C-alpha cells in the first residue's frame, strides 16, 4: 500500500480564497483523522471519521472549516474563506484503531 | 494546567549515548500512551504504544509508563544520527487523543 496520500503538498493562496485539501486513507482503515500543526499550538486534532461518519468535530476552529468523507477512500478538508492565521501544516491520518495512526506527508498551507 | 506537557528541547547528545525523552500529563483517564517520531517536513510516524502502566521494548527503544506519577518516558539506546528528529508523545482516552508539542533531538556524530 502506498500509505496515506495527501494533495496538494503545498498550497499558497490569498486571504478570502477557498482552499480544499484532499486525503486518500490506507485501504481497510476505519478511522480517518484531520490534524493541524503549528509551532505555537503543536499538533491538534480537528475532526475524525469512523466508517465515513464524522464522530467528533470539536477541534474544528470555526465555521469556516468543513470536512467531508463521501466514501471510504476519500476525504476533504475545506476552508472558506481562508485567513492568514490558517497557515499551518495539515495532516491526514488513518487507522484501524484509535491509537495506531498512520499519517500522510501533510499539506503545507500558506495564506497571504 | 495543560493536559500533556513535553519539553521542546532541543536536546543534543553524542552518538552512542542513551537518550531519555519524557512527558507529563494531568488526566488519569488516559489509557494508551504513544510515541511518534517526526522528521523535518514529514508526517509523524508511530514508534510504539503502551497500554496502561509498565514497560515495552522494541529494539533500541523502550517506552515506560508510570501512571501513579503521570509520567511517561522513551529511552533510546545506542543513539544514531538517524535518530535526529522531533519526538511527540500522545495519549488516548475514550475517543480523544492529545499530543505533546514534541522534543527536538539532535544526535551529534
Contacts between the chains, C-beta under 8 A, distances in Angstrom:
chain1	res1	chain2	res2	distance
A	4	B	43	7.6
A	42	B	88	7.8
A	42	B	99	6.0
A	42	B	100	7.1
A	42	B	101	3.8
A	42	B	102	6.6
A	43	B	44	7.1
A	43	B	88	6.5
A	43	B	99	4.2
A	43	B	101	7.8
A	43	B	102	7.7
A	44	B	99	7.7
A	45	B	96	7.9
A	45	B	97	6.0
A	48	B	95	7.8
A	55	B	95	6.6
A	56	B	95	6.3
A	56	B	96	7.8
A	91	B	43	5.5
A	91	B	44	7.5
A	93	B	43	7.7
A	98	B	32	7.5
A	98	B	92	5.7
A	98	B	95	6.4
A	98	B	97	6.6
A	99	B	32	4.0
A	99	B	34	5.8
A	99	B	49	5.3
A	99	B	92	4.8
A	99	B	97	7.5
A	100	B	46	6.0
A	100	B	49	6.6
A	101	B	46	6.6
A	101	B	97	7.9
A	102	B	46	7.2
A	103	B	36	8.0
A	103	B	43	3.4
A	103	B	44	4.9
A	103	B	45	7.0
A	104	B	43	5.5
A	105	B	42	6.4
A	105	B	43	5.3
A	106	B	41	7.9
A	106	B	42	7.7
A	106	B	43	5.4
